[in-house]
Amino acid sequence: MTLEELQNELIELKEQLETFKTENETLKNNLTEKEQREKELMEHNQKLFLRVTSKKEEEETEEKEEIPFCLDEKTYNLLSDREKNELIELIEEE
């Protein structure tokens, strides 16, 4: 190889190095942006999950029937819906 060929090769390699550095920086930036977006999505997902679970817990507490004081829970659960309604009506009349 002549000196000129070596110089040309060196110039090409320097240009290639600069291209690789630029590509590397671009990829790093893209990765950082994607990691940030992923973090934001995970936080949003957590908020949605908490909102849904809190609503579900509220619904479960609302669905619990109030057991009349004259019966224990076990006995009350043995009653049919009709009997429960009649008992509640009787208690409310008093």
C-alpha positions as CSV (number, residue, x, y, z in Angstrom):
1,M,0.0,0.0,0.0
2,T,1.2,3.5,-0.8
3,L,1.1,6.4,1.5
4,E,-1.8,8.0,-0.3
5,E,-3.9,4.8,-0.1
6,L,-3.2,4.7,3.7
7,Q,-4.2,8.3,4.1
8,N,-7.4,7.7,2.1
9,E,-8.1,4.6,4.2
10,L,-7.5,6.6,7.4
11,I,-9.9,9.4,6.2
12,E,-12.6,6.8,5.4
13,L,-12.1,5.2,8.8
14,K,-12.4,8.5,10.6
15,E,-15.6,9.3,8.7
16,Q,-17.0,5.9,9.5
17,L,-16.1,6.5,13.2
18,E,-17.9,9.8,13.2
19,T,-20.9,8.1,11.6
20,F,-20.9,5.4,14.2
21,K,-20.6,7.9,17.0
22,T,-23.6,9.8,15.7
23,E,-25.6,6.6,15.3
24,N,-24.6,5.6,18.8
25,E,-25.7,8.9,20.3
26,T,-29.0,8.7,18.4
27,L,-29.7,5.2,19.7
28,K,-28.8,6.3,23.2
29,N,-31.3,9.1,23.0
30,N,-34.0,6.8,21.6
31,L,-33.4,4.3,24.4
32,T,-33.6,7.1,27.0
33,E,-36.9,8.3,25.5
34,K,-38.3,4.8,25.4
35,E,-37.3,4.1,29.0
36,Q,-39.0,7.4,30.1
37,R,-42.1,6.5,28.2
38,E,-42.1,3.0,29.7
39,K,-41.8,4.6,33.2
40,E,-44.7,6.9,32.5
41,L,-46.9,4.1,31.2
42,M,-46.1,2.0,34.3
43,E,-47.1,4.8,36.6
44,H,-50.3,5.4,34.6
45,N,-51.1,1.7,34.7
46,Q,-50.5,1.7,38.5
47,K,-52.9,4.6,38.9
48,L,-55.6,2.8,36.8
49,F,-55.1,-0.4,38.8
50,L,-55.5,1.4,42.1
51,R,-58.6,3.2,40.8
52,V,-60.2,0.0,39.6
53,T,-59.4,-1.9,42.8
54,S,-60.7,0.8,45.0
55,K,-64.0,0.9,43.1
56,K,-64.3,-2.8,43.4
57,E,-63.7,-2.6,47.2
58,E,-66.3,0.1,47.5
59,E,-68.9,-2.0,45.5
60,E,-68.2,-5.0,47.8
61,T,-68.8,-3.0,50.9
62,E,-72.0,-1.5,49.5
63,E,-73.3,-5.0,48.6
64,K,-72.9,-6.3,52.2
65,E,-76.3,-6.5,53.8
66,E,-77.0,-5.2,57.1
67,I,-77.9,-8.0,59.4
68,P,-80.7,-7.3,61.9
69,F,-79.5,-7.2,65.5
70,C,-82.0,-9.9,66.6
71,L,-80.2,-12.6,64.5
72,D,-76.6,-13.8,64.3
73,E,-75.0,-13.8,60.8
74,K,-75.1,-17.6,60.5
75,T,-78.8,-17.7,61.1
76,Y,-79.5,-14.7,58.9
77,N,-77.6,-16.4,56.0
78,L,-79.8,-19.4,56.2
79,L,-82.9,-17.4,55.4
80,S,-84.3,-17.0,51.9
81,D,-84.4,-13.6,50.3
82,R,-88.1,-13.4,50.9
83,E,-87.7,-14.2,54.5
84,K,-84.9,-11.7,54.9
85,N,-87.1,-9.0,53.3
86,E,-90.0,-9.9,55.6
87,L,-87.8,-9.7,58.6
88,I,-86.4,-6.3,57.6
89,E,-90.0,-5.1,57.0
90,L,-91.0,-6.3,60.5
91,I,-88.1,-4.6,62.1
92,E,-88.7,-1.3,60.3
93,E,-92.4,-1.3,61.4
94,E,-91.4,-1.3,65.0
